Amino acid sequence: MLKPAASSLAASLVPLVALTHSALAQWAPPVSIHPGIAPVVVAVGDTVLIAGGITSISTSGPGCTAEVAVYRDGPGTWTTEWLQYARCGHAAAVVGSRAIFVGDHDLTPYGFADVYDDSTQTWSVMPALSVPRTHLSATSVGDIALFAGGLDRLGMPSDVVELYDDATGTWSRATLSQEGIIPVAASVGSKALFANPFGTTSDVVDIYDASVGQWSTATLQVPHSSTAATTLGSRVYFAGDASGAVDIYDDSTGQWSTVTWPQTAECVTATTLGTKLLFALRAHPTVIVNTYDTATGQWTSDACPVPSIAIDSATVGTSALFSGGLAVHRYDDAIGVTYCAPAVANSTGGPARLTAQGFPGTVAQGYALLRAVDLPPQTTGYFLNSRDPPFVVGPGGSQGNLCLGGSIGRYSSTPFDSGTSGTASLQLDLASTPTPLGAVSIVAGETWNFQAWYRDANPGPTTNFTDAVSVILQ
């Protein structure tokens, strides 16, 4: 490494993370879709479902659609599918490989849920809410899906929570400490949190701890009418409004704190992408997306031309998708070039894939994240790196192919378990990159290649590899 002047040492010791295709994370061209406005957007596995919504308004109420726009991240394809029931004012929660949709404005099909299973890419229906409601919220923790609040048949705000246990297929009921429509819902660890029913200014948070099956309440640092929340690591971020506050709950410590909005506007939806939080704010005629970098505490803003204030969002792979109906806007922070694709199929019947994502900036200010998907569930392995990208068929009797050569570094000190979702991720420390001769700091301008190795049973004990990604660091 070159010896920089002392005054520039801090900025020059580590490289910038650069995109090989473009200079910055960017908005992809919008994709036209045809569900109604105010759909529910939810991610399950590698699939994003943009379901239902309002198609018309009359004196008798809104007309709703059963149409679902389906985005599958692997091939990057869009298809159109259908709910059993037309829905608007509905909500969805994900348990395992299944997304469960409940609620509807006219309350007619309240006794049934539409269920999408991403493992089989099939739809079904099942009995659902015992108390018919619309404009409710949903989240999940472990095997439990929770559907909370809303409006009942008389148009009155509800405090009812219905819990679906996916492991047993049974429903139970509880109540929130405050009634209201569309309470902000999020989950972290074993806890589900509900706050700020729409149109209220409250400092109360209802918390359900699935590990003990008990409810409790907490208090926000700043009472406000936040309208969205998202989770990153052990923290839940409750998006702010004109009060200028984002409340943060850290499940690892049980403590609350706040950060300040860069502008006073109401948040409509929030999602997480890598180490960053994306908050979509109501600002006609476009929607402003404020990005909060949790590594640096810095804010940036982008204009997202979403023609609706009633938008929802979800993250899949290296992309965050925003939709209010009619069109989908995708924010992508993928970096690097994929090669050695597709990998050899594993016991799931398909190949495992590797992506790299990040934002430009020094190691102290930016990040690079590896993510392996479509792994066999509950398998173990670790990530690899190399400066050289040769191709080795079945090394050591593996079913897969090694796409790295020369001096191969192993992230064996941070092995992964793919869990039930078949995914694994690793945030790279570019100032301490493992090699056979010890950790090194990557030099600006270098190209590094990454791959993941994992165990499998296909049908007997074996190993396999993902495809590989080559990233220029500058």
C-alpha positions, -999 to 999 in steps of 0.1 A, spaced: 0 0 0 12 35 -8 22 57 22 -2 87 21 5 120 37 -4 122 74 -32 147 67 -49 123 43 -41 91 61 -76 85 76 -93 90 42 -67 69 23 -61 38 43 -92 21 30 -108 20 -4 -141 33 -16 -168 7 -25 -176 13 -61 -202 -1 -84 -190 -18 -115 -221 -10 -134 -228 25 -121 -213 51 -98 -241 50 -72 -270 29 -60 -298 40 -82 -335 39 -91 -344 14 -118 -369 24 -145 -405 21 -131 -425 -10 -140 -461 -6 -148 -486 -28 -130 -523 -28 -127 -535 -35 -91 -555 -7 -75 -540 21 -55 -529 15 -19 -519 -22 -23 -501 -43 3 -465 -49 -6 -448 -79 12 -417 -99 7 -416 -137 13 -384 -156 3 -372 -142 -30 -406 -130 -40 -424 -97 -36 -462 -96 -37 -480 -63 -45 -516 -73 -37 -551 -58 -39 -560 -22 -36 -586 3 -45 -599 5 -81 -627 30 -78 -646 51 -53 -684 56 -51 -710 66 -25 -713 29 -15 -676 26 -8 -644 17 -27 -641 -10 -54 -613 -34 -46 -591 -57 -68 -579 -93 -63 -550 -88 -87 -514 -94 -75 -482 -83 -92 -455 -109 -84 -418 -101 -86 -393 -129 -83 -358 -117 -75 -338 -146 -89 -348 -143 -126 -360 -107 -121 -394 -115 -136 -429 -101 -131 -461 -122 -133 -498 -115 -125 -516 -137 -100 -549 -135 -81 -562 -135 -46 -593 -156 -40 -610 -124 -26 -608 -88 -39 -592 -68 -10 -585 -33 0 -578 -20 35 -562 -54 41 -529 -65 57 -503 -92 53 -479 -111 76 -452 -136 67 -445 -168 87 -419 -192 73 -424 -194 35 -460 -182 37 -476 -148 33 -511 -145 49 -535 -118 37 -565 -108 58 -591 -81 60 -612 -62 33 -631 -30 31 -665 -45 26 -659 -71 54 -676 -98 34 -649 -124 32 -635 -116 66 -637 -153 76 -610 -163 52 -573 -155 45 -555 -157 12 -523 -176 17 -493 -176 -7 -466 -203 -1 -433 -193 -17 -418 -228 -14 -444 -242 -38 -454 -209 -54 -491 -218 -48 -521 -201 -33 -548 -214 -9 -574 -200 15 -580 -207 52 -603 -196 80 -590 -163 95 -604 -134 115 -632 -140 140 -638 -103 143 -642 -87 108 -621 -56 103 -606 -34 77 -576 -10 79 -557 -32 103 -519 -39 106 -499 -70 106 -465 -84 116 -450 -117 126 -426 -131 152 -414 -167 149 -443 -189 139 -469 -163 151 -486 -139 127 -504 -109 144 -532 -89 130 -541 -58 151 -565 -29 153 -586 -16 124 -623 -7 119 -651 -31 128 -684 -36 110 -698 -5 127 -669 16 116 -655 19 151 -618 16 159 -608 -18 173 -583 -29 199 -585 -66 189 -554 -86 180 -558 -120 164 -527 -143 166 -522 -172 141 -498 -199 152 -485 -214 120 -470 -244 138 -503 -255 152 -527 -239 127 -547 -223 155 -559 -188 162 -561 -168 195 -571 -133 206 -557 -105 226 -563 -67 230 -541 -37 226 -540 -10 253 -553 15 227 -578 11 199 -572 25 164 -568 19 127 -535 9 110 -513 9 141 -476 9 132 -463 -27 134 -428 -41 135 -410 -71 150 -375 -77 164 -362 -108 182 -391 -125 199 -411 -93 201 -439 -77 181 -444 -40 186 -475 -19 178 -476 19 181 -494 51 170 -527 42 155 -534 64 125 -545 99 133 -534 98 169 -505 113 188 -495 88 213 -464 77 232 -477 42 240 -462 10 224 -478 -24 229 -453 -52 230 -460 -89 226 -431 -112 236 -436 -146 219 -409 -163 240 -432 -160 271 -465 -153 254 -470 -121 274 -480 -84 266 -465 -53 280 -463 -16 272 -435 9 267 -432 46 261 -418 65 231 -392 92 238 -413 117 218 -451 114 214 -459 117 177 -481 102 150 -455 81 132 -469 60 104 -442 35 95 -415 13 111 -387 -9 100 -361 -32 117 -324 -35 113 -304 -59 135 -316 -56 171 -333 -22 165 -367 -10 154 -370 25 139 -404 42 143 -406 67 115 -413 103 125 -436 130 113 -436 168 117 -423 163 152 -389 157 136 -382 125 155 -375 88 148 -378 66 179 -355 37 182 -360 6 203 -329 -16 208 -340 -51 218 -305 -61 229 -306 -35 256 -343 -28 261 -335 10 257 -351 37 236 -334 66 218 -342 91 190 -326 105 158 -338 136 141 -355 139 107 -337 160 81 -371 176 72 -405 178 87 -428 155 67 -449 125 74 -434 91 67 -456 68 46 -436 36 45 -402 23 56 -379 -6 47 -343 -17 53 -316 -23 26 -282 -34 37 -271 -12 66 -294 16 55 -330 26 63 -352 40 36 -381 62 47 -406 74 21 -421 107 29 -453 123 17 -443 152 -6 -465 159 -37 -462 154 -66 -434 129 -59 -424 110 -28 -391 119 -11 -371 89 1 -348 98 30 -320 73 36 -305 69 70 -270 53 72 -269 35 105 -231 32 102 -225 70 100 -257 85 113 -259 105 80 -290 113 59 -294 115 22 -325 122 1 -338 110 -33 -370 119 -52 -390 88 -61 -417 96 -86 -444 74 -70 -478 89 -80 -496 80 -48 -494 89 -11 -507 55 0 -475 36 -8 -461 5 7 -426 -11 4 -406 -43 8 -370 -54 4 -358 -85 -15 -321 -92 -23 -304 -60 -31 -335 -40 -40 -362 -20 -22 -395 -19 -40 -420 9 -35 -455 9 -49 -488 28 -44 -503 8 -72 -501 14 -110 -463 14 -110 -434 -1 -90 -402 18 -83 -371 -2 -74 -341 11 -56 -311 -11 -62 -277 -11 -44 -261 -41 -60 -224 -39 -67 -201 -61 -87 -204 -85 -116 -218 -121 -112 -198 -149 -129 -197 -187 -128 -235 -186 -130 -256 -206 -126 -240 -227 -99 -246 -264 -96 -281 -272 -83 -283 -283 -47 -309 -303 -27 -335 -276 -32 -335 -284 -69 -319 -251 -79 -286 -233 -76 -276 -211 -47 -268 -174 -57 -245 -148 -43 -250 -110 -44 -229 -81 -32 -245 -48 -23 -232 -15 -9 -229 22 -11 -198 42 -21 -178 55 8 -148 47 29 -150 16 51 -158 39 80 -186 55 61 -198 29 35 -203 -8 35 -202 -39 13 -225 -68 21 -225 -104 8 -258 -123 7 -262 -159 -3 -297 -171 -12 -314 -203 -23 -292 -223 1 -306 -256 16 -324 -247 48 -305 -251 81 -272 -257 64 -238 -243 74 -209 -228 55 -188 -197 51 -178 -171 25 -146 -171 5 -125 -144 -12 -97 -143 -38 -79 -119 -61 -80 -145 -89 -111 -160 -106 -102 -194 -121 -126 -223 -124 -121 -256 -106 -147 -284 -111 -157 -303 -79 -127 -296 -57 -123 -321 -29 -153 -342 -42 -177 -313 -39 -208 -313 -61 -202 -276 -69 -175 -256 -87 -149 -233 -71 -146 -200 -89 -117 -186 -70 -80 -194 -72 -45 -184 -60 -46 -172 -24 -81 -180 -11 -93 -163 21 -119 -180 43 -143 -162 65 -143 -193 87 -143 -172 119 -178 -160 110 -196 -192 97 -232 -190 87 -264 -210 93 -289 -206 65 -319 -210 89 -354 -218 76 -351 -192 49 -321 -206 32 -302 -173 33 -270 -160 48 -252 -127 48 -219 -111 59 -210 -75 61 -173 -72 50 -147 -54 70 -126 -42 41 -98 -31 65 -94 -66 77 -99 -91 49 -88 -127 56 -60 -143 36 -39 -175 42 -12 -152 54 -34 -131 77 -58 -102 75 -51 -74 50 -66 -40 42 -78 -39 6 -60 -14 -16 -79 11 -37 -83 0 -73 -81 -37 -65 -106 -63 -78 -117 -90 -53 -139 -120 -60 -163 -136 -35 -181 -170 -33 -198 -190 -6 -192 -227 3 -218 -247 21 -227 -283 33 -256 -302 17 -272 -337 16 -279 -344 -21 -288 -371 -14 -258 -381 8 -234 -358 26 -217 -334 3 -207 -298 -2 -215 -271 -29 -208 -235 -39 -228 -205 -49 -219 -186 -81 -194 -158 -76 -192 -120 -76 -163 -98 -87 -161 -63 -72 -138 -34 -80 -129 -14 -49 -116 21 -55 
